[in-house]
Every structure is written in C-alpha cells, then in structure tokens.
Amino acid sequence: MNPIIFDQFKHPKFNGTYYHASSNSSPIFPKLIGEEKTDICIIGGGLTGISSALNLAETGQAVTLVEGMRIGSGASGRNGGQIVQGYSCDIETMIKTVGQEKSALLWSMAREAIEEIDRRINLHEISCARQSGYVFAATNNSQFKLLKRINQKLKNTFNYEATSVLDQNTIKKWVKTESYVGGLLDYGSGQFHSLKYLHGLTEVAKNTGVQFFEDSKAIQISGGDTITVKTAHGSVKAKTLIIAGNAYLRGLEDTLQRKIIRVTSTVGVTTPLSPTQINSVLPGGVPVADCNNILDYFRITDDKRLLFGAGADYLGRETKNKKSLIRNRIINLFPQLNEFDLEYVWNGFIAATKNQLPEIICAQPNIYIAQGFSGHGLALTGLAGILITEKINGVSERFDIFASINHRDMPLHPYRNPLLIAAMLINKLKDFYH
C-alpha cells in the first residue's frame, strides 16, 4: 500500500493552523488503492467518524474509514477548542421543537457526551490539555436577563447545578473588559486540545482493528443491500455506510446539503503571552463566549497563547484579511492588551441546521448521516458515534429521539445566497442595536 502524497504541515490547507503545528505527529495512513470489503464504511476522519469507528469496532464490527485529506483536517482540527454543555439552540427552542420530555432526554445525552470525553481521556491516557470551566458573557441587559432565565431553567427543569450567575463586577474576575454586563459561569463545560484528543482516539481505533485510508476522497456512493463508496483510485464495499463529513462533503451528494448551511468562522492564535498579559485579559483562566448571534469566543491555551474566534460568513466563503479581523476584535475587546502578534490564523467550517439541533438520522436502512452540530460539535460528535453504534447493534431508543426531529430544508438556489446574506445582515444588526 502506498503512503499518502503530502505532509499535513506543508499542505496549503493547513497553513497557519495552530492545532496541527502543536500536535504530536499522527500516524500516516495509506491511500485507498483497489477494492476493500468491510461491514461498515465511514466517510470522514473527524470526531464524528473516529468516534463511530471506535465504538463500532469495540462491538466487533469490521470498520473501514476513508478521509479525503488527513485525519482531523476538517472542523475537528480547526475549532475553538471549547467543550460546551447542551446544544447551540436555546432551551425554549429545544422544548418547542421536541417537547418537554424529549428535551430532558436530549439534555441528559449532551451531559453524557462530555462525560464520554473525560472517560476516553482517562481510559486511554490521552494528553490533550483538558480543563473545566466556561463563561457565557452578556453584551447587554437583554442577554443578561436571558442568562439568568437559563440558569433557573437548567436547575428547575434539568436538575443541572453547575452554573452560577455573574454580575457586572463579578464577571471581571474572570474576563477583564468593559464590554460585558454580566455572565453565566458553567463548571460543566470547558476546553481541550481537540486535535490531540482526536489523534488519541485514532490510535486506539487503529489498535482496535479499524482500517484507515487518507488522501482518499469519496467521489461517488452507490446504494443497495451492498453499498459501494468510490474514490479516485479504489472503492469500499460495505453492508452499512456512515456519512460523517459534516460541512466538508460539498459536491458528494446534493441531498446532504438540504438541511445545513456551511458557515465560515475565523480563528487566530497569538504568540505566547506573559503572565501579566494573561492576567490583564483572562484572569479566571476559563474559555469565554459572548451571547451575540455572530459571537466572539476565546480562551488561553495550555502554552499560554490567546486563541480567539470571531465572525460568521453564512455562504461558507474564505474570510478576507483574516489577521486584521481577529486582531481588531481582540483590540476592541481588550484595548489593554499590547505587544502581541497573531502567529496562526485560519478559517473553519461549521455546519448549522435551522433549529440548531444536530441531524442524526438513518437516511436509508443501511445509510446513516450525522451533521449540523451548529458549533457544539466537540462533544456532540462523540455522542453521535455512540448513538449510531447503538442503532446498528439493535438498540434504537436514544437514536430515534434525534431521528424524529423535524429539520426544515434550507433555501434552494437561486434563493439560497440572497436569503443567507439577508440573515447574516439581520443578525449583525441585532447584535449592534441590542
């Protein structure tokens, strides 16, 4: 079998990506050449695909995974590193969408998703800078009132006691800016180095028998009792297919794009900061995200850098002047921070659904799709792998809760782009005038 034809640090898609530059070297898997036969084929080598592969292999299934570039080349290696409880939608939206009873079950599963991360880290001794604590920051009084309602709802409805409200004075003990009027501290959420975690899971999956192929982009899927996934130089025949490419499968199957939009987010990482600089911006040492529709999110990495994410392009376009965008957002929030430079800046894609709940479905009797994590994918992708494994092995109750969610189609061409641009402008205006 031939080695892949590029190195992850030299390939242009990885230029400026802090996670890849700071990760331990990962195994290099061969390109798919010729025909392979397996029980289950997985498309996508991110957290969804790797979690599914590992969980299925642990139940005795033969699994083959194909990745178009390198393991972790997509969102799993390009995110903000923030592990957040729950879902991207607010609690009221979740209850309205699925009802009170199912909302409680969804919340319980979201908590399990974070517990699963910690279980895997401890079980497999994965070094990935895992830390707990998280602040949701309100930029206006309306957002602060909402956070206080969420705090009560979490306690009264879901028996979740890990949050506490921060008033305007108290939040400055955690993040030093004049931009926030209050916040919600959540000790159940946190942060980690997502790519190191993914590499750790990949190593375990490989040792459990999963067969990996990189630089093997899926270009065609043929259905039936036996599914064939074709790549440029080979194919995989399988009884079951799991499509786990999320926002990175444009062009493979048009139907995959109906329920999601691909949103571009921009992330930058500074040069290492001094203890004085860190204390001047994030003395609490936990990640922060504001409550705007187009939000800022940031944290201090384990090697003492400020990682900062901002912006949202609903058309999935490459951000122009990425470095200027991130630098200006940092200075706007922290004018006291000086003498820093951005060493890494990159774009990543987020797949979002209309209701901001993930789409985890069985599209055909032997084809599964997991996508649309809407910015909460670091935990929920692992949950998707567990639920799909349960379903394939005959236990469907929890999977069926997600499968029953009604996901509305996104606008089709020629209306898609104008409507998405309008939505983006409306969200910007909401953030400006509130």
NORNOR-V648452 format. One record per pair of residues at least 4 apart in sequence whose ideal C-beta (glycine too) atoms are under 6 Angstrom apart, sorted by the first residue. I is the first residue (numbers start at 1). J is the second residue. D is the distance in whole Angstrom. If there is no record, write none. Layout:
I,J,D
I,J,D
//
This chain:
1,30,4
2,30,6
2,31,5
4,28,6
4,31,6
4,214,5
4,215,4
5,215,6
6,11,5
8,14,6
8,20,6
8,70,5
14,20,5
16,344,5
16,345,5
16,346,5
17,346,5
18,22,6
18,269,4
18,344,4
19,77,5
19,195,4
23,195,5
23,196,6
26,199,5
29,212,4
29,213,6
29,214,4
31,215,5
31,216,5
32,66,6
32,213,4
32,216,4
32,231,5
32,234,4
33,233,5
33,234,5
34,234,5
35,235,5
36,64,6
36,236,5
37,237,5
38,62,5
38,64,4
38,238,5
39,61,5
39,62,4
39,239,5
40,56,6
40,61,5
40,63,5
40,238,6
40,240,5
41,64,5
41,229,5
41,236,4
41,238,4
41,241,5
42,49,5
42,52,6
42,53,5
42,65,4
42,242,5
42,244,6
43,66,6
43,218,5
43,243,5
43,245,6
44,49,4
44,244,4
44,245,4
45,49,5
45,67,3
45,71,4
46,74,5
46,76,4
47,51,6
47,76,5
47,198,6
47,381,4
48,244,4
48,370,5
48,381,4
48,384,5
49,65,6
49,244,4
50,201,5
50,202,6
50,205,6
51,382,5
51,385,3
52,242,5
52,385,4
52,388,5
53,63,5
53,65,5
53,205,5
53,210,5
54,201,6
54,205,4
55,385,5
55,386,6
55,389,4
56,61,4
56,63,5
56,389,5
57,63,5
57,208,4
57,209,5
57,210,5
59,393,6
63,210,5
64,211,5
64,236,5
65,212,5
66,213,5
66,216,5
66,218,6
67,71,6
67,214,5
68,217,3
69,73,4
70,214,5
71,202,5
72,76,5
72,77,4
72,195,5
72,198,5
74,248,4
75,79,6
75,348,6
76,194,6
76,198,5
77,195,4
78,348,3
79,194,6
80,297,5
80,309,5
81,191,5
81,194,6
82,191,6
82,287,5
83,114,6
83,189,6
83,190,5
83,378,5
83,379,5
84,189,5
84,376,6
85,188,5
85,189,5
86,110,5
87,357,6
87,376,6
88,356,4
88,374,4
88,375,5
88,376,5
89,93,4
89,94,6
89,355,6
89,356,4
89,357,6
91,153,5
94,103,5
95,100,6
95,103,5
97,355,5
98,102,4
98,103,6
102,401,6
105,401,6
107,158,5
109,383,6
113,379,4
113,380,6
113,382,6
113,383,4
114,379,5
116,382,5
119,123,6
120,124,6
121,126,5
121,130,6
124,200,6
124,204,5
126,197,6
126,200,3
128,192,5
128,193,5
128,196,4
128,197,4
129,192,6
129,193,5
129,302,4
130,192,4
131,190,5
131,191,5
132,187,6
132,190,4
133,187,6
133,190,6
133,286,4
134,186,5
134,189,4
134,190,6
134,286,6
134,287,5
135,174,5
135,183,5
135,185,5
135,286,6
135,288,5
136,183,6
136,184,4
137,180,4
137,183,4
137,288,6
137,290,5
138,143,4
138,144,4
138,147,6
138,181,5
138,182,5
138,183,6
138,291,5
139,143,6
139,179,6
139,290,5
140,434,5
141,181,6
142,434,6
143,291,4
144,181,5
144,182,4
147,184,4
148,165,6
151,163,5
151,165,5
151,184,6
152,156,6
153,157,5
154,158,5
154,160,4
154,163,6
162,186,6
162,187,5
162,188,4
163,184,6
163,186,5
164,185,5
166,170,4
166,171,4
166,182,6
166,183,4
166,185,6
167,182,5
168,181,5
168,182,5
171,180,5
171,182,6
171,183,4
172,176,6
174,284,3
175,282,6
175,288,5
176,281,6
177,333,5
177,334,6
179,333,6
191,287,5
191,299,5
192,197,6
194,378,6
205,210,4
206,210,6
216,231,5
218,229,5
218,252,6
219,230,6
220,230,4
221,229,6
222,228,4
223,227,6
226,237,6
227,238,5
227,241,5
228,235,6
228,237,5
229,236,5
230,235,5
240,366,5
241,367,5
242,368,5
243,369,5
244,370,6
245,249,4
246,351,5
246,371,5
247,262,5
247,349,4
247,351,4
249,256,6
258,409,5
259,353,6
259,359,5
259,407,4
260,351,4
260,353,6
260,371,6
260,372,5
261,314,6
261,352,6
261,410,5
262,316,4
262,349,5
263,312,5
263,314,6
263,350,4
263,352,5
264,313,4
264,316,5
264,317,6
264,347,5
265,309,6
265,348,6
265,350,6
266,311,5
266,319,5
266,322,5
266,325,6
266,347,6
267,309,4
267,346,6
268,308,5
268,326,3
268,342,5
268,345,4
269,305,5
269,307,5
269,344,4
270,305,5
270,306,5
270,340,5
270,342,6
271,341,5
271,343,5
272,304,5
272,305,6
273,277,4
273,278,5
273,304,6
278,300,6
279,283,5
280,336,5
281,334,5
281,337,6
282,300,5
287,299,4
288,298,6
289,295,6
289,297,4
290,295,5
290,296,5
292,431,4
293,427,4
293,430,6
293,431,6
294,312,5
294,427,5
294,428,6
294,431,6
296,310,5
296,329,6
297,309,5
298,308,4
299,307,5
301,305,5
301,307,5
308,326,6
308,330,5
310,329,4
311,325,6
313,317,5
314,420,4
314,424,4
315,420,6
318,347,6
319,347,5
321,325,6
322,345,4
323,327,6
323,342,5
323,345,5
324,328,6
326,345,6
327,342,6
330,334,6
331,335,6
350,375,5
351,371,5
351,372,5
352,374,4
353,359,6
353,372,4
353,407,5
354,408,5
356,374,4
357,405,6
358,372,5
358,373,5
358,380,6
359,371,5
359,372,4
359,407,5
360,370,5
360,384,5
360,402,4
361,369,5
361,403,5
362,368,6
363,367,5
363,369,5
368,388,5
370,384,4
373,377,3
373,380,5
376,380,5
377,381,5
387,398,6
387,399,4
390,395,4
390,399,6
391,396,5
391,399,4
396,400,5
399,403,6
400,404,6
411,415,5
411,416,4
411,419,5
412,416,6
415,419,5
//
